[in-house]
Amino acid sequence: MISFINPFNRYEWMIAIRYLRSKRSDGGISSMTWISLIGISLAVFALIATLAVRTGFRAEFVNTILGANAHASIYNSPYINNDGVVVSGFANYNQIKNNIENIEGVLSVSPVVKGQVMANANGQNQGVEVFGETLIDIKKLPLIMSPELSYGSIDSFEKGIAIGSGIARSLGLKLGDTLTLISPDGVKTAFGTSPRINGFEVVYIFQVGRYDIDNTRIYMPLADAQIYFNSEGRVDEFEVIVNEPEDIDDLKILLLSSMSNSALIWTWRDANGGFLNALQMEDNIMFIILSILVLIATMNIVSGLIMLVKNKSHDIGILRTMGLTEGSILRIFFICGAFTGIIGTVFGVIFGCIFVVYLDPIFNFINYISGGGVWTAEKYLLSNLPAELRFQDILKACSLSLGLTFLITYFPARRAARMRPVEALRYD
């Protein structure tokens, strides 16, 4: 009697393995078996590598977004005061900061002064974005506090400014150099507004791994930024960091309730939701396309199994006359097809995992022999190709490969089981 734990008898395994190992001259299909095994291995390998890279892309962008930016920004709509002057930002920002910090789920709040200016050094100019924050608030940003590469000490921040590595490279700056910032909104005179030009010492250079941050962002002490941007006693916005960034939408109402009616909120999902949704849609499409590739690879098993059934029709007739049931014949040929799929899937998983683990050396080698240009940070906004190997992705690839293998193997095996012994031995 066949048990539930081991549904295949020993003799069924023995016959199936013998058929798989038999040569073409003996009526076997060993060459077709090897082709099927290689095809499935390559398909699973491609699926795992693609899923790992797509997962790495999303994780890298989310980590960079949350590591170098606040989870939500609260700002005020500009309005005209009694003197007819357009005013924006917040005056009593210390009190507002305390109110926001008392909201459950809020980790920290940072008053910020922001502005876009022209940076000049060594005869070179570049547009940059300045963030005015305190040293305590700067240290709350993981990727700025502990970037992938840095020069100088963040503790010296109050003595100068911190700049991205891209700015330092473009303008030829190093620690201790002076960077000149030019703002069009300077001193108001009778002849109009004159630009404000100030020089600041570079005390910290950071590289977070995203080109758009490293090449545009400058951090300045809050007090200096308030003077430079004519915002004495005011801040432009509050950057909020929460305990659960994925649940930031649930805190929107609570955050706005602590502000004036003119306050607005902009979360990291609002800023990057479209991009993350596009990544998710691309993940689904790529999985479907690669699933078709796996299906094509498993179809080789069907063609090989059909040939095996045809070549072994005489053996099937003899086995049936010896007393084997239709179920035994079905299981024998099912093992022939499923065994190939299982071995191919195992090899595909092994090679896929090895490829993902050594992805950087592989791409560096390809980039070297091709003369460069395979991966550039300016084009892809990342310093290297990200990849994250997750158990869920491996399980998804294995389930797809084995599921398709077992499904399509059943039909030719069922055809062999229903073969009548009289028809199989008619011409013998």
C-alpha positions in Angstrom: 0.0 0.0 0.0 1.3 3.5 -0.9 1.7 5.8 2.1 0.8 9.4 2.1 4.3 10.5 3.1 6.0 8.4 0.4 3.6 8.1 -2.5 6.1 6.4 -4.8 7.3 2.8 -4.5 10.9 1.9 -4.7 10.6 0.0 -7.9 8.9 3.0 -9.5 11.9 5.1 -8.7 14.2 2.4 -10.0 12.4 2.2 -13.4 12.1 6.0 -13.8 15.9 6.5 -13.1 16.7 3.7 -15.5 14.7 5.4 -18.2 16.3 8.8 -17.5 19.8 7.3 -17.7 19.2 5.1 -20.8 20.9 6.1 -24.1 19.1 7.1 -27.3 20.2 3.8 -28.8 18.3 2.0 -26.1 15.2 4.0 -26.7 16.1 6.7 -24.1 16.2 10.5 -24.4 19.3 11.4 -22.3 20.2 14.3 -24.6 16.7 15.7 -24.4 16.8 15.4 -20.6 20.0 17.4 -20.4 18.5 20.1 -22.7 15.4 20.3 -20.4 17.5 20.5 -17.3 19.8 23.2 -18.6 16.8 25.2 -19.9 15.0 25.1 -16.5 18.2 26.0 -14.7 18.8 29.1 -16.9 15.1 30.2 -16.5 15.1 29.9 -12.7 18.5 31.6 -12.6 17.2 34.5 -14.7 14.1 34.8 -12.5 15.9 34.9 -9.2 18.5 37.4 -10.5 15.8 39.7 -11.9 13.7 39.5 -8.7 16.8 40.2 -6.6 17.8 43.2 -8.6 14.3 44.7 -8.7 13.9 44.1 -4.9 17.3 45.7 -4.4 16.3 48.8 -6.5 13.2 49.4 -4.4 15.0 48.8 -1.1 17.9 51.1 -2.1 15.6 53.9 -3.1 13.3 53.6 -0.1 16.3 53.4 2.3 17.9 56.5 0.6 14.6 58.4 0.7 14.0 57.6 4.4 17.7 57.9 5.3 18.4 61.3 3.8 15.0 62.9 4.0 12.2 63.4 6.5 9.1 61.2 6.4 6.9 64.3 6.1 7.3 68.0 5.6 4.8 70.5 7.0 4.8 73.9 5.4 2.7 77.0 5.3 0.9 78.6 2.4 2.2 82.1 1.6 0.0 85.0 2.6 0.0 88.8 2.6 0.3 90.5 5.9 -1.1 93.9 7.0 1.9 95.7 5.4 1.2 94.1 2.0 4.3 91.8 2.2 4.1 88.2 1.1 5.0 86.1 4.1 5.6 82.3 4.3 6.9 79.9 6.9 6.4 79.9 10.7 7.4 82.4 13.3 6.7 80.7 16.6 8.4 77.5 15.4 9.7 76.3 18.8 6.1 76.1 20.2 4.9 74.4 17.0 7.7 71.9 17.2 6.7 71.0 20.8 3.1 70.5 19.7 4.1 68.1 16.9 6.5 66.1 19.1 3.6 65.4 21.5 1.7 63.5 18.8 1.9 59.7 19.3 4.0 58.1 16.7 6.2 61.1 16.0 9.9 60.4 16.6 11.4 63.9 16.0 10.7 67.3 14.4 13.2 69.5 12.8 12.6 73.2 11.9 14.2 73.8 8.4 15.0 76.8 6.3 15.4 75.9 2.6 16.5 77.7 -0.5 18.0 77.3 -4.0 21.2 79.2 -4.7 24.2 79.3 -7.0 27.4 77.8 -5.6 30.7 79.2 -6.8 34.3 77.9 -6.3 37.5 77.7 -8.4 35.8 79.5 -11.3 33.0 76.9 -11.5 29.3 77.5 -10.8 26.5 75.0 -9.9 22.9 75.3 -8.7 22.4 73.7 -5.3 19.7 73.4 -2.7 20.5 74.6 0.9 19.0 73.0 4.0 19.3 75.0 7.2 19.1 72.7 10.2 20.7 72.4 13.6 23.4 69.8 14.3 21.1 67.8 16.5 18.6 67.5 13.7 21.3 66.6 11.1 22.3 63.7 13.3 18.8 62.3 13.0 19.3 61.6 9.3 21.0 58.1 9.1 22.6 58.5 5.6 24.0 62.0 6.4 25.3 60.9 9.8 26.7 57.6 8.5 27.0 57.8 4.7 28.8 55.3 2.5 31.7 57.7 2.2 32.5 60.9 4.2 35.3 63.4 4.8 35.7 65.5 7.9 33.5 65.3 11.0 29.8 66.1 11.3 30.5 67.5 14.8 32.2 70.5 13.1 29.0 71.3 11.3 28.3 74.5 13.3 31.6 76.0 12.1 30.7 75.8 8.4 28.7 73.8 5.9 28.3 70.1 4.8 28.2 69.4 1.1 27.5 66.4 -1.1 30.5 64.6 -2.8 29.1 65.5 -6.2 29.3 69.2 -5.5 32.8 68.8 -4.1 33.9 67.0 -7.2 32.3 69.4 -9.7 33.7 72.5 -8.0 37.0 71.1 -7.0 36.4 71.5 -3.2 38.1 69.8 -0.3 37.9 70.2 3.5 38.7 73.6 4.7 38.0 75.3 1.3 35.6 78.2 1.0 32.4 77.8 -1.0 30.6 81.0 -2.1 26.8 80.9 -2.2 25.0 83.5 -4.3 21.3 84.1 -3.6 19.2 86.4 -5.8 17.0 87.3 -2.8 19.4 89.5 -1.0 19.4 93.0 0.4 16.4 95.2 -0.7 17.6 98.7 -1.7 16.0 101.7 -3.4 17.3 100.4 -6.7 15.9 96.9 -6.2 17.1 93.7 -4.6 20.8 93.0 -4.7 22.2 89.4 -4.6 23.5 88.1 -1.3 27.0 86.7 -1.6 28.5 84.9 1.4 31.4 82.5 1.7 31.3 79.4 3.9 33.9 76.9 5.0 33.5 73.3 3.9 33.8 71.1 7.1 32.0 67.9 6.0 31.6 66.1 2.7 29.2 63.2 2.4 28.3 60.6 -0.2 25.0 58.8 0.3 25.0 56.9 -3.0 22.3 58.8 -4.8 23.5 61.2 -7.5 20.6 63.6 -7.1 21.4 64.1 -3.4 25.2 64.0 -3.6 25.3 66.5 -6.5 22.8 69.1 -5.2 22.5 69.2 -1.4 24.2 71.5 1.1 23.5 71.6 4.8 24.0 74.9 6.7 23.5 75.7 10.4 20.0 76.9 11.0 21.0 80.3 12.5 23.3 81.0 9.5 20.6 80.0 7.1 18.0 82.3 8.7 20.4 85.2 8.3 21.4 84.3 4.8 17.8 83.8 3.5 16.4 86.9 5.3 14.3 84.6 7.6 15.4 85.8 11.0 13.1 84.3 13.6 11.3 82.2 11.1 11.6 78.7 9.4 10.2 77.6 6.1 8.9 74.1 7.2 9.1 71.3 9.7 10.5 68.0 8.8 8.9 65.2 10.7 10.3 61.7 11.3 7.9 59.0 12.6 8.3 55.6 14.1 6.6 53.8 11.2 7.3 55.5 7.8 5.0 53.0 6.0 2.0 54.3 8.1 2.7 58.0 7.5 -0.6 58.5 5.8 -2.4 57.6 9.0 -0.8 60.5 10.8 -1.6 63.2 8.3 -4.8 64.4 10.1 -3.1 64.4 13.5 -0.1 66.4 12.2 -2.3 69.0 10.5 -4.6 69.3 13.5 -1.6 70.8 15.5 -1.0 73.5 12.8 -2.9 76.5 11.5 -5.5 76.2 8.8 -3.1 77.3 6.1 -0.6 74.5 6.9 0.0 71.8 4.3 1.7 68.4 4.5 3.8 66.6 2.0 4.9 63.0 2.8 7.6 60.8 1.3 4.9 58.8 -0.3 3.5 61.9 -2.0 7.0 62.7 -3.3 7.9 59.2 -4.4 4.6 57.3 -4.6 4.4 57.4 -8.3 7.9 56.1 -8.7 7.4 53.3 -6.2 4.1 52.3 -7.9 5.9 52.2 -11.2 8.6 49.9 -9.7 5.9 47.6 -8.3 4.1 47.4 -11.7 7.4 46.7 -13.4 8.1 43.9 -10.9 4.8 42.3 -11.7 5.3 42.6 -15.4 8.8 41.2 -15.3 7.6 38.3 -13.2 4.9 37.5 -15.8 7.4 37.7 -18.6 10.0 35.5 -16.9 7.2 33.1 -15.9 6.6 32.6 -19.7 10.3 31.9 -20.0 10.1 29.3 -17.3 7.0 27.8 -19.0 8.9 27.6 -22.3 11.8 25.8 -20.5 9.4 23.3 -18.9 7.8 22.5 -22.3 11.0 20.8 -23.2 10.2 18.3 -20.5 6.8 17.6 -22.2 8.4 17.0 -25.6 11.0 14.7 -24.1 8.5 12.8 -22.0 6.2 12.3 -25.0 9.2 10.9 -26.9 10.0 8.7 -23.9 6.5 7.3 -23.7 6.5 6.5 -27.4 9.9 4.8 -27.2 8.9 2.8 -24.1 5.5 1.7 -25.3 6.7 -1.9 -25.5 8.0 -1.7 -21.9 4.7 -0.2 -20.8 2.8 -3.1 -22.3 5.1 -5.6 -20.6 4.8 -3.9 -17.2 1.1 -3.8 -17.5 0.9 -7.5 -18.3 3.1 -8.1 -15.2 0.5 -6.5 -13.0 1.5 -2.9 -12.7 -1.5 -0.6 -12.4 -2.2 2.6 -14.3 -1.3 4.5 -11.2 2.2 2.9 -11.1 2.8 3.7 -14.8 1.7 7.3 -14.3 4.0 7.7 -11.3 7.0 6.2 -13.1 6.7 8.7 -16.0 5.7 11.5 -13.6 9.0 10.9 -11.8 10.9 11.1 -15.1 9.6 14.6 -15.8 9.4 15.9 -12.3 12.9 14.7 -11.4 14.4 16.8 -14.3 12.4 19.8 -13.2 13.5 19.5 -9.6 17.2 19.1 -10.4 17.0 22.0 -12.9 15.3 24.2 -10.3 18.0 23.4 -7.7 20.8 24.3 -10.1 19.0 27.4 -11.1 18.6 28.5 -7.5 22.3 27.8 -6.7 23.6 29.7 -9.7 21.1 32.5 -9.2 22.1 33.0 -5.6 25.8 33.0 -6.5 25.2 35.5 -9.2 23.4 37.9 -6.9 26.0 37.6 -4.1 28.9 38.3 -6.5 26.9 40.8 -8.6 29.3 43.8 -8.0 32.5 42.0 -8.9 30.8 40.6 -12.0 29.6 44.0 -13.2 32.9 45.6 -12.4 34.6 43.0 -14.6 32.1 43.5 -17.4 32.6 47.3 -17.0 36.3 46.8 -17.2 36.5 44.6 -20.3 33.9 46.8 -22.1 35.9 50.0 -21.4 33.3 51.5 -19.0 29.9 52.9 -19.4 28.0 49.8 -18.4 26.9 51.4 -15.1 27.2 55.2 -14.4 25.9 57.0 -11.3 24.8 60.0 -13.4 22.4 57.9 -15.4 21.0 55.6 -12.8 21.3 57.9 -9.7 23.0 55.0 -7.7 26.7 54.5 -7.2 26.4 50.7 -7.8 23.8 48.1 -8.9 21.7 47.1 -5.9 20.5 43.6 -5.4 18.8 42.0 -2.4 18.3 38.3 -2.1 15.1 37.5 -0.2 13.8 34.1 0.8 10.3 35.1 -0.6 11.8 35.7 -4.1 13.6 32.3 -4.0 10.4 30.6 -2.8 8.4 32.3 -5.5 10.8 31.2 -8.3 10.9 27.6 -6.9 7.2 27.4 -6.6 6.6 28.7 -10.1 9.2 26.3 -11.7 8.1 23.2 -9.7 4.4 24.0 -10.1 4.7 24.3 -13.9 6.9 21.2 -14.1 4.5 19.0 -12.1 1.5 20.3 -14.0 2.7 19.8 -17.5 4.4 16.5 -16.6 1.1 15.0 -15.5 -0.5 14.9 -18.9 2.0 12.8 -20.9 2.4 10.6 -17.8 -1.4 10.1 -17.8 -1.3 9.3 -21.5 1.3 6.6 -20.8 -0.8 5.2 -17.9 -3.9 4.9 -20.2 -2.0 3.0 -22.9 -3.7 -0.4 -23.4 -1.2 -3.4 -23.2 -2.8 -4.9 -26.3 -2.1 -1.8 -28.4 1.5 -1.5 -27.0 2.3 -5.1 -27.9 0.4 -5.4 -31.1 3.4 -5.4 -33.4 5.6 -7.6 -31.2 
